[in-house]
């Protein structure tokens, strides 16, 4: 019996590429949706994916992308008008006769969050649920392990680990585990219809805990270095992240500090959905440490040192001004997750709820009272220990 065709949006991204690879390994036909052909899409083509170039904001192009497709993994673009792309997809999906949709949502998804991206994600959650006769499943992982390990080069060659989130904790899921959950749902969508899964790692970790793992894996000393927002913006833009993604990140850092990613974590969703336990942080670190750029060499050390020294002089971002200039809708009383009783009641599922989270929320400063150039991070002397979505 021929297996149904699966469309993967964001197919060259962190989770999308892992989902494509895992589906192809299990002989599922995959159509990879990309916004342009490049080296990443060519790699997917070589391993057997059908490449389809489309503008996610164009309903007609999305309709063509869905022609012959039965199941979809939908990963939204991190862009100012994401809800427009979601609407274009929903319009096309209504006419496509889909069997199922797996939506990459957010753990923070809420109509009252200060982040425009997060509010639009909440709307997309509800929008997709209205598509008739479709098995719909939400994935809402929190802060990915990848958010911490993008700086593996700094740790491997310079012995430093930028800290963004103070002493707050998270149970970071790997891209591969998130993909395994998505693949399991796509393979058996009826079983998972109407469910919401939060893949996490197996253990809550602080930055101190992550640094201990990095020291063991890299076999060198690694020290925490608090990173202020203004420097984070420069580093992200240097890595090719969009201004909108970086402006959004500041909200999620504040949520992390207030304990939103520690709330009810870890979960057993990876084990329950896939039959295999979530990989631990050390396993994830070892995969990143095996990358060519993390290998000890004079050339790699010089490259990472030059990048580190160049970062303060890179173009920056005034995130508040940038968002004002976008002209996105504002709401009257925005609330971070741990300040929002509705959000907490909707996210009071299985897991381990630490009283330390409540204490951290009550003691946290109001984000709206911070200057754009103030750092939300603890200094190393006061005990740095903090772990994207």
Beta strands, then each sheet from edge to edge (+ up, - down):
strand 1: 6-8
strand 2: 30-34
strand 3: 50-53
strand 4: 71-75
strand 5: 100-104
strand 6: 135-139
strand 7: 160-163
strand 8: 196-197
strand 9: 223-226
sheet 1: 3+ 2+ 1+ 4+ 5+ 6+ 8+
sheet 2: 7+ 9+
end
